[in-house]
Amino acid sequence: MGVLDFTAYELHRLKEAEGYYDDDGIYHDAEDKWICMGKCNAQQSGGYRVIGLPDGSTETYSFTIIVHNPHCREFKYGERIKLTTMRGREEVPLTVKGFSRHYNFCKIYA
């Protein structure tokens, strides 16, 4: 019998870097970085589910990500994230569609 793992994934967010101009006026691109936010659990929604947005429109999402830290940072709509398995064999790139904070955990809809 297998053991259920509630932290089977690592959550990463993309920190987009801004380019800069040097002293000669030449523009240089900066590299974006993936920042690890810690362990989490993720569930596929079994199809595309619909979530309501603050502006009244709706959006479909395919993953529900559960972060077991109720004090994690708030994820904004459109932010790019990715899930990786603990051994790094699988990466799932996603875009945040919604965020909700609960008493003992937070949910990200992507």
C-alpha positions in Angstrom: 0.0 0.0 0.0 1.4 3.4 -1.0 1.7 6.4 1.3 -0.2 9.6 0.4 2.2 12.6 0.0 0.6 16.0 0.5 3.8 17.8 -0.6 4.6 16.0 -3.8 5.5 19.1 -5.8 7.6 22.2 -5.5 6.1 25.6 -6.5 8.2 28.1 -8.4 7.3 31.6 -9.5 9.0 33.6 -12.3 10.7 36.8 -11.2 10.9 38.9 -14.3 14.0 41.0 -14.4 14.0 44.4 -16.1 16.6 45.4 -18.6 19.0 48.3 -18.1 21.0 50.9 -20.0 24.8 51.0 -19.3 26.9 54.2 -19.3 27.3 54.1 -23.1 23.5 54.0 -23.6 23.4 50.4 -24.7 20.4 48.4 -23.6 21.1 45.0 -21.9 18.4 42.4 -21.2 18.4 40.9 -17.8 17.7 37.2 -17.1 14.4 36.1 -15.5 14.7 33.8 -12.5 12.6 31.0 -11.2 12.3 31.3 -7.4 11.3 28.3 -5.3 8.3 29.0 -3.0 8.4 25.7 -1.2 6.5 22.4 -1.2 2.9 22.1 -2.1 0.2 19.7 -3.3 -1.5 20.0 -6.7 -4.6 18.4 -8.1 -5.8 18.3 -11.7 -9.3 19.5 -11.9 -10.5 16.7 -14.2 -11.2 19.0 -17.0 -11.5 22.8 -17.3 -13.4 24.4 -14.4 -14.6 27.9 -14.4 -13.6 30.6 -11.9 -15.0 34.1 -11.6 -12.6 37.1 -11.8 -13.0 40.4 -9.9 -14.0 42.2 -13.1 -17.0 39.9 -13.6 -15.6 37.8 -16.4 -14.8 34.1 -16.1 -11.7 32.1 -16.8 -11.1 28.3 -16.9 -8.4 26.6 -14.8 -7.0 23.1 -14.9 -5.0 22.8 -11.6 -5.7 23.6 -8.0 -2.5 24.1 -6.0 -2.7 23.9 -2.2 0.1 25.7 -0.3 0.2 24.5 3.3 1.5 27.8 4.6 -1.4 30.2 5.3 1.0 33.1 5.4 2.4 32.7 1.9 2.6 35.7 -0.4 -0.5 36.5 -2.5 -0.3 35.4 -6.1 -1.7 37.8 -8.7 -3.8 37.0 -11.8 -1.5 36.4 -14.8 1.6 35.5 -12.8 3.7 32.7 -14.3 4.4 29.7 -12.0 5.5 26.2 -12.5 5.2 22.9 -10.6 8.1 20.4 -10.5 8.1 17.0 -9.0 10.5 16.5 -6.1 13.1 14.8 -8.2 12.7 17.3 -11.0 11.5 14.8 -13.6 8.4 16.7 -14.5 7.7 20.4 -14.9 4.3 21.9 -15.5 4.2 25.6 -16.5 1.1 27.4 -15.5 -0.5 30.8 -15.2 -2.3 32.0 -12.1 -6.0 32.4 -12.6 -7.1 32.9 -9.0 -5.9 32.9 -5.4 -7.7 32.3 -2.1 -6.5 32.3 1.4 -8.0 29.9 4.0 -7.4 29.4 7.7 -4.7 26.7 7.4 -3.7 26.9 3.7 -3.9 28.9 0.5 -5.2 27.8 -2.9 -3.9 28.8 -6.3 -6.1 28.2 -9.3 -4.0 27.8 -12.5 
